[in-house]
């Protein structure tokens, strides 16, 4: 952890201070070494808890892909989050200017300006932002509240595999810069064809898995189900969903009615209830 992590003010519109080590404002970026990911979902859970993410939404989401034939089978993982795009589609379409990208490189939402329009969600190619009539727009902001007190984002701190490399891209000694200096030639961004200029780089991810990431809508909670792991799809219509336990009241649901006489008061075929021993 470098002292430069304490430089950020998380408020939208607030000034960003200068990193004394570089003489520049911090430019926060992240690199993921996907080869180290074990698919434990610790990042997703930590993010949910830290940021009180609404039910049914995800700021951080891990996808699974199982492929091959026994005995040559493999499971790949792909953690996703907001790409903090330099040319952010969500920012450009927001009708109330509630979304801003500060000099520190983080795209943030001003909840007081959000009008629940939902254009931001439809514009995002990474399923990274959710917005509907029930809640204001919500997305990853690299845990700005933690950065402001010198802490790393929750996903970075929690990951047991040390997959995340986060830091000031202007500081050559930051974890991000050191990782990119060593592995930058082996990294790539997700969905480069979208031309959004992401600030999050990936090393070792399987390109085919990008098909699992929805465009124009939030991550589908159903994508956590095991039957989706072998698929390279982003949407799952109900006709394709497996109903593991279909409850039909007229057929397989029986109302529980306790016997007023207690456990020993059950009638047996050909006998009487409550008989003496």
QUIFENJO-V679309 format. One line per field, one symbol per residue. ss: DSSP state (~ for helix, > for strand, _ for the rest). phi: phi as a letter, one per 20 degrees, with the letter a starting at -180 (. if undefined). burial: I if it has 9 or more other C-alpha atoms within 8 Angstrom, else O. A space follows every 10 residues. Layout:
ss = ???
phi = ???
burial = ???
This chain:
ss = __~~~~~___ _______>>_ ___>>__>>> >>>~~~____ _~~~~~~~~~ ~_________ >>>>>>>>>_ _>>>>>>>>> ________~~ ~~~_____>> >_____>>>_ ________~~ ~~~______> >>__>>>>__ ___~~~~___ ___~~~~~__ ___>>>>>__ ____~~~~~~ ~~~~~~>>__ _~~~_____> >>>___~~~~ ~~________ ~~~~_~~~__ _______~~~ __________ __________ __~~~_____ _______
phi = .efffeeeee ffnffdfefg fdmcffcfbc cdefgefdme mffffffgff dlfggndbec cdedbdbocg eedbcdcbfc afelffdfff ffeffdledc defeneecde ffdfdmfnff ffefedlecd bbfebfgbaf cllgfegfdn dfggfffegf eleeccrefe dfefgfffff fecgfdebdf lgfflelfed dcdnfeggff ffefdnafge gffefffefe ddcdccggfe eeefbeecgf dcddfecfff enfedeedgm cdfmfef
burial = OOOIIIIIII OIOOOIIIIO OIOOIIIIII IIIIOOIOOO OIIIOIIIOO OOIOOOIIII IIIIIIOOOO OOIOOOIIII IIIIIIOIII IOIIOOOIII IIIIIIIIII OOOIOIIIII IIIIIIIIII IIOOOIIIII IOIIOIIIOI IIIIIIOIIO OOIIIIIIII IOOIIIIIII OOIOOOIOII OOOOOIIIII IIIIIOOOII IIIIIIIIIO OOIOOOOIII OIOIOIOOOO OOOOOOOOOO OOOOOOOOOO OOOOIOOOOO OOIIOOO
